[in-house]
Amino acid sequence: MTYSALSRRTLIGGLAAGALAAAHPVSAYANANPKTLSGIRAIAFDAFAIFDATPVSVRAQALFPDKGAALAAMWAAKLFGYTWLVTSAAKYLEFETLAHASLQFTAESLGLSATPRMCDELVDAYSHLSAWPDVKLALERLHSAGVRLALLSNLGTEILRANMHIAGVEQYFEAPLSTDQVRQFKPAPAAYQMAIDAFGLRKEQIGFAAATGWDAAGATWFGYRTVWINRLGLAHERLDVSPALTSADMQGVLALAGVF
């Protein structure tokens, strides 16, 4: 497995053991049902369905050549573990705060000397992400078809705005929906409820585009028709829930919205 494959798995598709699952082909229309491909008037996207987080792991490798890949993998797992931990405990700390805390824990666990400046650089990398190559064309098609779009993410509002600007996709999205607004991270139901409140639509009129299996499960449990953009061909969650569609790219989002 190449470093690039490992970093992409850990930061976007994986988190913990699931991040290292063996890849397998996925269809743009797996699980498709004609009833799921109609009536969608808006789509909420997880940020990593739009943005490629590889720069975070690349920066880790640059700062720590010998252990950068391990740092990126363990940090991602610890970071998102912290989001679930604080939400389960009815607590809340902003994403950047948890990113720093989980990074410091990980560096210490690996015996790395991470200075405050290094930590700032790594956390700041989350605000300098570019869009996946197929994103802009798909967003243009959705926007032209009158489908409303928003980001719904565990990332902070300013991080989301910065990445939208860098990626040049601001014109397609309504105001970003950060979990800072409800002080509960996904997959808490209150986080997914933000899209209903923002769009002013019924739940069945809103689709959700997830970048990870756990987020697809959470959104589907909440009641959204969900597409999992499984770019890395990761194994499906072994739970009592499946997304309406699984796609290797943005084609699944277009299918969910009935835009062909």
Secondary structure, 3 states (H helix, E strand, C coil): CCHHHHHHHHHHHCCHHHHHCCCCCCCCCECCCHHHCCCCCEEEECHHHHEECHHHHHHHHHHCCCCHHHHHHHHHHHHHHHHHHHHHCCCCCCHHHHHHHHHHHHHHHCCCCCCHHHHHHHHHHHHCCEECCCHHHHHHHHHHCCCEEEEEECCCHHHHHHHHHHHCCHHHCCCCEEHHHCCCCCCCHHHHHHHHHHHCCCHHHEEEEECCHHHHHHHHHHCCEEEEECCCCCCCCCCCCCCCEEECCCHHHHHHHCCC
